[in-house]
Amino acid sequence: QVQLVESGGGLVQPGGSLRLSCAASRSIESIYAMAWYRQAPGKQRELVARIKSDGSTDYADSVKGRFTISSSTAAKAVYLQMSSLKPEDTAVYYCNVVTWSPRDYWGQGTQVTVSS
């Protein structure tokens, strides 16, 4: 069973930066896309950023220009560089991997809190 483990969350002041990482416990074949979602208290989980196997990326409008998603096949990992963080970015961030099968894998989540 593949496990996804996120790291890098924490408390940061508005305007600050964080880099989230998500590592898979073993290789995942036929990946269609890797993504980051987030869920704030009382809100639905939403897509933050996605990177497909062809290298194309998608971002939520609210994070465009501030967040950057990247991946490393060798490291079996996906990253989210977050800059110019705002209080409204506060949420639990989840890593997601979807394969062509299709199979859907989720991490356990990492808390990001943006507050002064």
Beta strands, then each sheet from edge to edge (+ up, - down):
strand 1: 4-7
strand 2: 10-12
strand 3: 18-24
strand 4: 31-39
strand 5: 46-52
strand 6: 57-59
strand 7: 67-72
strand 8: 77-82
strand 9: 91-99
strand 10: 104-106
strand 11: 110-114
sheet 1: 1+ 3- 8+ 7-
sheet 2: 2+ 11+ 9- 4+ 5- 6+
sheet 3: 2+ 11+ 9- 10+
end
